[in-house]
């Protein structure tokens, strides 16, 4: 638990005298605050009891940070994202704007949170978590922004709906190491990754708009984490115009395994995860790759050494079908300055024609088993059109025998 000692002292001196109103929705108490009562609000967060609601009236509030720990049945609500603003721009300490840990039944809705040094809201090890009508914003989209806008991790039953995230130096909306998650009717703009589902199981992402990011939507499994992800569906999303430079922080999010590898101009990236279905999406004007499928070996030649119960470096059982896919005739300019982007440019040069919209690194479990099976990982594609896929022959990039291929017959759904 981190908080400002002077601010806490001020809060204790002021006392928590927020007016209570008759509670609805089954909460035992509802505390109501207005602008100028930040000290009382900080104290209320620290002293809340189970089954409490906090209502913040319209206005701008300035905080260092806020924490909620080990509670049940808590709701934090505002008058609406355009009316209730929580501003952390004066933050002098603490990683997150709002930190929530070990809460069973947590809902936050109807406000904008903005300009923290670290993540804007991190909810850790909690259950039945709802983010609704929540905007998470850094106005300046560069490496000085925090990593994640809306950030549930190690949670069960997560719902993100009608939310908006902007300016994150990793992912605007990030669901990590969680089980049963839904992201719907939300938007992400000007982040490195618009939305990322990482080492998470049973996730559905639908009816969202991810645009103007470096990459629109990512499904990742990374090594050395608590669980393996999978069972992820993404459908009815509008993923468009994600062609911006990658501004992930070096040394943290931009490390070997991080989102710093996302090439500018990617609509969807699937990396080292399994049982993924991508369908009925509009994936338009992401001008390096509409959909990229890569293995852990693509970013780390030693990925095989990290195999365990929680990690397998090759994506398996990926079903891509019935999406509307369009790309422009040329790469976006930022791709030429990015290490992974330069590989995509090299693939196009080797093909002698426009790179297809579906880019598969071609690194299969054959690399591990030393076999030569055709499509051993059940990559299944049902899309119409010509020049749809390139097998990048990823293990041989840079070698004399490198030979990317546009033959997609092995990957057409049987």
C-alpha positions as CSV (number, residue, x, y, z in Angstrom):
1,X,0.0,0.0,0.0
2,X,1.5,3.3,-1.1
3,X,0.2,6.7,-0.2
4,X,1.4,10.2,0.6
5,X,2.1,10.5,4.3
6,X,1.4,14.3,4.4
7,X,-1.8,13.7,2.4
8,X,-2.9,11.0,4.8
9,X,-2.2,13.2,7.8
10,X,-4.3,15.9,6.3
11,X,-7.0,13.4,5.6
12,X,-7.0,12.1,9.2
13,X,-7.2,15.7,10.5
14,X,-10.1,16.5,8.2
15,X,-11.9,13.3,9.1
16,X,-14.1,11.3,6.8
17,X,-17.4,13.2,7.0
18,X,-18.7,12.5,3.5
19,X,-22.5,12.5,3.4
20,X,-24.0,9.1,3.1
21,X,-27.1,8.4,1.2
22,X,-29.4,5.4,1.2
23,X,-27.5,2.7,-0.7
24,X,-28.7,1.0,-3.8
25,X,-27.5,-2.1,-5.5
26,X,-27.1,-3.9,-2.3
27,X,-24.3,-1.8,-0.9
28,X,-24.3,-1.3,2.9
29,X,-23.1,2.3,2.5
30,X,-22.7,4.9,-0.2
31,X,-20.2,7.8,0.4
32,X,-20.7,10.8,-1.8
33,X,-17.9,13.4,-2.5
34,X,-17.3,16.4,-4.6
35,X,-14.3,18.3,-6.0
36,X,-12.0,19.8,-3.3
37,X,-12.6,16.8,-1.0
38,X,-9.6,14.8,-2.3
39,X,-8.2,14.3,1.3
40,X,-11.4,12.8,2.5
41,X,-11.6,10.6,-0.6
42,X,-8.1,9.3,0.0
43,X,-9.0,8.5,3.6
44,X,-12.2,6.8,2.5
45,X,-10.3,4.5,0.1
46,X,-8.0,3.5,3.0
47,X,-10.7,2.9,5.4
48,X,-13.5,1.4,3.3
49,X,-15.3,-1.6,4.6
50,X,-16.9,-4.4,2.6
51,X,-20.0,-3.6,0.6
52,X,-19.3,0.1,0.1
53,X,-19.9,2.4,-2.8
54,X,-18.2,5.7,-3.5
55,X,-19.8,8.3,-5.7
56,X,-17.7,11.2,-7.1
57,X,-19.7,14.2,-8.3
58,X,-18.9,16.0,-11.6
59,X,-15.6,17.9,-11.5
60,X,-11.8,17.5,-11.6
61,X,-10.0,15.8,-8.7
62,X,-6.3,15.8,-8.2
63,X,-4.6,12.8,-6.6
64,X,-1.2,11.4,-5.9
65,X,-2.6,7.9,-5.9
66,X,-5.5,5.8,-4.6
67,X,-5.4,2.3,-3.1
68,X,-8.0,-0.4,-2.3
69,X,-6.9,-3.7,-0.8
70,X,-8.6,-6.8,0.5
71,X,-12.2,-5.9,0.3
72,X,-15.5,-7.3,-1.0
73,X,-18.2,-5.7,-3.0
74,X,-16.9,-2.3,-3.8
75,X,-18.1,0.2,-6.4
76,X,-16.4,3.5,-7.4
77,X,-18.5,5.6,-9.8
78,X,-18.5,9.1,-11.3
79,X,-21.0,11.3,-13.1
80,X,-19.6,10.2,-16.5
81,X,-16.3,10.2,-18.4
82,X,-16.8,13.8,-19.6
83,X,-17.8,15.0,-16.1
84,X,-15.8,13.3,-13.4
85,X,-12.0,13.6,-14.0
86,X,-9.3,12.0,-11.8
87,X,-6.0,13.8,-12.6
88,X,-2.8,12.2,-11.4
89,X,-0.5,14.6,-13.3
90,X,0.9,15.9,-10.0
91,X,1.9,12.4,-8.8
92,X,5.2,12.4,-6.9
93,X,5.3,8.8,-5.9
94,X,3.7,5.4,-6.7
95,X,3.5,3.4,-9.8
96,X,-0.2,3.4,-10.4
97,X,-2.9,6.1,-10.3
98,X,-5.4,3.6,-8.8
99,X,-4.2,0.4,-7.3
100,X,-6.7,-2.4,-6.4
101,X,-5.6,-5.7,-5.0
102,X,-7.4,-8.7,-3.7
103,X,-10.9,-7.4,-4.0
104,X,-13.8,-9.7,-4.6
105,X,-16.4,-7.8,-6.6
106,X,-15.0,-4.5,-7.9
107,X,-16.7,-2.0,-10.2
108,X,-15.4,1.3,-11.5
109,X,-17.5,3.4,-13.9
110,X,-18.4,6.8,-15.2
111,X,-15.1,8.7,-15.0
112,X,-11.8,9.6,-16.8
113,X,-8.5,8.8,-15.1
114,X,-5.4,10.5,-16.6
115,X,-1.7,11.3,-16.6
116,X,-0.3,9.0,-13.9
117,X,3.5,8.1,-13.9
118,X,2.8,4.4,-14.1
119,X,-0.3,2.4,-15.0
120,X,-3.5,4.4,-14.7
121,X,-5.5,1.6,-13.0
122,X,-4.1,-1.8,-12.0
123,X,-6.4,-4.4,-10.5
124,X,-4.4,-7.3,-9.2
125,X,-5.5,-10.7,-7.8
126,X,-9.2,-9.9,-7.8
127,X,-12.5,-11.4,-8.8
128,X,-15.6,-10.2,-10.6
129,X,-13.9,-7.0,-11.9
130,X,-15.9,-4.5,-14.0
131,X,-14.5,-1.5,-15.9
132,X,-17.4,0.4,-17.4
133,X,-17.6,3.8,-19.1
134,X,-14.0,4.4,-18.0
135,X,-11.6,6.5,-20.0
136,X,-7.8,6.1,-19.3
137,X,-5.8,8.8,-21.0
138,X,-2.3,10.1,-21.4
139,X,-2.6,13.1,-23.8
140,X,1.1,12.8,-24.9
141,X,1.6,9.4,-26.5
142,X,5.3,8.7,-26.0
143,X,7.6,6.7,-23.7
144,X,7.0,9.1,-20.8
145,X,3.5,7.6,-20.5
146,X,2.7,4.7,-18.2
147,X,2.6,1.2,-19.5
148,X,-1.1,0.2,-19.2
149,X,-4.2,2.3,-19.2
150,X,-6.7,-0.3,-18.0
151,X,-4.8,-3.2,-16.4
152,X,-6.4,-6.3,-14.7
153,X,-3.8,-9.0,-13.9
154,X,-4.1,-12.3,-12.2
155,X,-7.9,-11.8,-12.0
156,X,-11.0,-14.0,-12.6
157,X,-14.1,-12.8,-14.4
158,X,-13.1,-9.5,-15.9
159,X,-15.4,-7.2,-18.0
160,X,-14.2,-4.2,-19.8
161,X,-17.0,-2.4,-21.7
162,X,-17.7,1.0,-23.1
163,X,-14.1,2.1,-22.2
164,X,-11.5,4.2,-24.0
165,X,-7.8,4.1,-23.6
166,X,-5.2,6.5,-25.1
167,X,-1.5,7.1,-25.0
168,X,-0.2,4.0,-23.2
169,X,3.5,3.1,-23.8
170,X,2.5,-0.6,-23.7
171,X,-1.2,-1.5,-24.1
172,X,-4.2,0.8,-23.7
173,X,-6.4,-2.2,-22.5
174,X,-4.4,-5.1,-21.1
175,X,-5.7,-8.3,-19.6
176,X,-2.9,-10.4,-18.2
177,X,-2.6,-13.8,-16.6
178,X,-6.4,-13.8,-16.0
179,X,-9.3,-16.2,-16.6
180,X,-12.6,-15.5,-18.1
181,X,-12.4,-12.0,-19.6
182,X,-14.6,-9.9,-21.9
183,X,-13.5,-6.7,-23.7
184,X,-16.4,-5.2,-25.7
185,X,-17.7,-1.9,-27.0
186,X,-14.5,-0.2,-26.2
187,X,-11.9,1.9,-28.1
188,X,-8.2,2.2,-28.0
189,X,-6.2,5.0,-29.8
190,X,-2.6,6.2,-29.9
191,X,-1.2,3.4,-27.8
192,X,1.6,1.0,-28.7
193,X,-0.9,-1.9,-28.5
194,X,-4.5,-1.0,-28.6
195,X,-5.6,-4.1,-26.7
196,X,-3.6,-7.0,-25.5
197,X,-4.7,-10.4,-24.1
198,X,-1.6,-12.0,-22.5
199,X,-1.3,-15.4,-20.9
200,X,-5.1,-15.3,-20.4
201,X,-7.6,-18.0,-20.9
202,X,-11.2,-17.9,-22.1
203,X,-11.2,-14.4,-23.3
204,X,-13.6,-12.8,-25.8
205,X,-12.9,-9.5,-27.5
206,X,-15.8,-8.1,-29.6
207,X,-17.5,-5.0,-31.0
208,X,-14.4,-2.8,-30.3
209,X,-12.6,-0.2,-32.3
210,X,-8.8,-0.3,-32.1
211,X,-7.2,2.4,-34.3
212,X,-4.3,4.8,-34.6
213,X,-2.0,2.6,-32.5
214,X,1.3,0.9,-33.4
215,X,-0.6,-2.4,-33.5
216,X,-4.3,-2.9,-33.0
217,X,-4.9,-6.2,-31.1
218,X,-2.3,-8.6,-29.7
219,X,-2.8,-12.1,-28.3
220,X,0.4,-13.1,-26.6
221,X,1.8,-15.8,-24.4
222,X,5.1,-14.9,-22.8
223,X,7.5,-17.2,-20.8
224,X,8.2,-17.1,-17.1
225,X,4.6,-16.2,-16.1
226,X,2.1,-17.9,-13.9
227,X,-0.1,-19.5,-16.5
228,X,-0.4,-20.4,-20.2
229,X,-3.1,-18.6,-22.2
230,X,-5.5,-19.8,-24.8
231,X,-9.1,-20.1,-25.8
232,X,-9.3,-16.5,-27.1
233,X,-11.9,-15.3,-29.6
234,X,-11.9,-11.9,-31.3
235,X,-14.8,-11.0,-33.6
236,X,-16.9,-8.1,-34.9
237,X,-14.0,-5.7,-34.2
238,X,-13.0,-2.7,-36.3
239,X,-9.2,-2.8,-36.3
240,X,-8.0,-0.1,-38.6
241,X,-5.2,2.4,-39.4
242,X,-2.7,1.1,-36.8
243,X,0.4,2.5,-38.5
244,X,2.1,4.6,-35.8
245,X,5.7,4.4,-34.5
246,X,6.5,2.1,-31.6
247,X,7.3,4.2,-28.5
248,X,7.5,1.4,-25.9
249,X,9.9,2.1,-23.1
250,X,13.4,0.5,-23.6
251,X,14.6,-1.6,-20.8
252,X,11.1,-2.5,-19.6
253,X,8.3,-3.0,-22.0
254,X,10.6,-2.8,-25.0
255,X,12.8,-5.8,-24.0
256,X,13.3,-9.0,-26.0
257,X,9.8,-10.3,-25.2
258,X,7.9,-7.1,-24.9
259,X,5.6,-5.1,-27.0
260,X,8.6,-3.2,-28.3
261,X,8.7,-6.0,-30.9
262,X,5.4,-5.0,-32.4
263,X,6.0,-3.6,-35.9
264,X,4.2,-0.4,-36.9
265,X,1.4,-1.2,-39.2
266,X,0.1,-4.5,-37.7
267,X,-3.6,-5.0,-37.2
268,X,-3.5,-8.3,-35.2
269,X,-0.5,-10.1,-33.8
270,X,-0.7,-13.6,-32.5
271,X,2.4,-14.8,-30.7
272,X,3.1,-18.2,-29.0
273,X,-0.5,-18.9,-27.9
274,X,-3.0,-21.5,-28.8
275,X,-6.7,-22.0,-29.5
276,X,-7.3,-18.6,-31.0
277,X,-10.2,-17.7,-33.4
278,X,-10.1,-14.4,-35.3
279,X,-13.3,-13.9,-37.3
280,X,-15.8,-11.4,-38.7
281,X,-13.5,-8.5,-38.0
282,X,-12.8,-5.5,-40.3
283,X,-9.0,-5.3,-40.4
284,X,-8.3,-2.4,-42.7
285,X,-5.4,-0.1,-43.5
286,X,-2.9,-1.7,-41.1
287,X,-0.3,-1.5,-43.7
288,X,2.5,-3.8,-42.7
289,X,0.5,-6.9,-41.8
290,X,-3.2,-7.3,-41.3
291,X,-2.6,-10.4,-39.2
292,X,0.9,-11.6,-38.1
293,X,1.4,-15.0,-36.5
294,X,4.8,-15.5,-34.9
295,X,6.4,-17.9,-32.5
296,X,8.6,-17.2,-29.5
297,X,11.6,-18.2,-31.7
298,X,10.9,-15.2,-33.9
299,X,12.0,-12.9,-31.0
300,X,14.3,-15.2,-29.1
301,X,16.3,-18.1,-30.6
302,X,16.5,-19.7,-27.2
303,X,12.7,-19.8,-26.7
304,X,12.8,-23.6,-26.6
305,X,14.7,-23.5,-23.4
306,X,11.7,-21.8,-21.7
307,X,9.2,-24.5,-22.5
308,X,7.3,-25.7,-19.4
309,X,3.7,-26.2,-18.3
310,X,3.0,-22.5,-18.6
311,X,4.7,-21.8,-21.9
312,X,5.0,-23.2,-25.4
313,X,6.7,-21.0,-28.0
314,X,4.7,-22.0,-31.0
315,X,1.1,-20.9,-31.7
316,X,-1.3,-23.8,-32.3
317,X,-4.9,-24.3,-33.3
318,X,-5.3,-20.8,-34.9
319,X,-8.5,-20.3,-36.9
320,X,-8.7,-17.2,-39.1
321,X,-11.9,-16.8,-41.1
322,X,-14.4,-14.5,-42.7
323,X,-12.6,-11.2,-41.9
324,X,-12.7,-8.2,-44.1
325,X,-9.0,-7.5,-44.8
326,X,-7.5,-4.6,-46.8
327,X,-4.1,-3.1,-46.9
328,X,-2.7,-0.1,-48.7
329,X,-0.1,-0.4,-51.5
330,X,2.9,0.7,-49.3
331,X,4.3,0.3,-45.8
332,X,3.8,3.1,-43.3
333,X,7.0,5.2,-42.9
334,X,7.7,4.1,-39.2
335,X,8.1,0.5,-40.2
336,X,11.4,1.3,-41.9
337,X,12.9,2.4,-38.5
338,X,11.7,-0.6,-36.4
339,X,13.8,-3.8,-36.0
340,X,10.8,-6.2,-36.7
341,X,9.4,-3.9,-39.3
342,X,12.6,-4.1,-41.3
343,X,12.1,-7.8,-41.5
344,X,8.7,-7.3,-43.0
345,X,10.2,-4.9,-45.5
346,X,12.8,-7.6,-46.3
347,X,10.1,-10.2,-46.9
348,X,8.4,-8.0,-49.4
349,X,11.7,-7.3,-51.1
350,X,12.4,-11.1,-51.3
351,X,8.9,-11.8,-52.7
352,X,9.2,-9.1,-55.3
353,X,5.6,-8.0,-54.8
354,X,3.4,-6.5,-52.1
355,X,3.6,-8.4,-48.8
356,X,0.4,-10.5,-48.3
357,X,-1.8,-9.3,-45.4
358,X,-1.4,-12.5,-43.4
359,X,2.2,-13.0,-42.3
360,X,3.1,-16.4,-40.7
361,X,6.7,-16.8,-39.5
362,X,6.5,-20.5,-40.5
363,X,8.2,-21.6,-37.4
364,X,6.3,-24.7,-36.3
365,X,6.7,-27.5,-33.7
366,X,8.8,-29.2,-36.4
367,X,11.6,-27.1,-35.0
368,X,11.2,-28.8,-31.6
369,X,10.4,-32.3,-32.7
370,X,12.9,-32.3,-35.6
371,X,10.2,-33.6,-37.9
372,X,8.9,-32.4,-41.3
373,X,5.1,-32.5,-40.9
374,X,2.9,-30.3,-43.0
375,X,1.1,-27.7,-40.9
376,X,1.7,-29.6,-37.6
377,X,0.2,-26.8,-35.5
378,X,-3.3,-26.7,-37.2
379,X,-3.1,-23.2,-38.6
380,X,-6.5,-22.9,-40.4
381,X,-7.3,-20.0,-42.7
382,X,-10.6,-19.5,-44.5
383,X,-10.4,-16.1,-46.3
384,X,-11.1,-15.2,-49.9
385,X,-8.8,-13.3,-52.3
386,X,-5.4,-13.6,-53.9
387,X,-1.9,-13.2,-52.4
388,X,-3.3,-13.7,-48.8
389,X,-0.5,-15.3,-46.9
390,X,3.3,-15.5,-46.8
391,X,5.2,-18.2,-44.9
392,X,8.2,-16.2,-44.0
393,X,10.5,-19.2,-43.5
394,X,11.5,-17.5,-40.2
395,X,14.3,-19.9,-39.2
396,X,16.2,-19.1,-42.3
397,X,15.9,-15.3,-42.4
398,X,19.3,-13.8,-43.3
399,X,20.7,-17.1,-44.6
400,X,21.5,-17.9,-48.2
401,X,18.7,-20.5,-48.4
402,X,16.0,-18.2,-47.1
403,X,12.9,-18.6,-49.2
404,X,9.6,-17.1,-48.1
405,X,6.6,-18.6,-49.8
406,X,3.1,-17.5,-50.6
407,X,1.8,-21.0,-51.0
408,X,-1.1,-21.1,-48.5
409,X,-2.5,-24.5,-49.5
410,X,-1.2,-26.2,-46.3
411,X,-3.1,-23.7,-44.3
412,X,-6.5,-23.7,-46.0
413,X,-9.1,-25.2,-43.7
414,X,-10.0,-28.7,-44.6
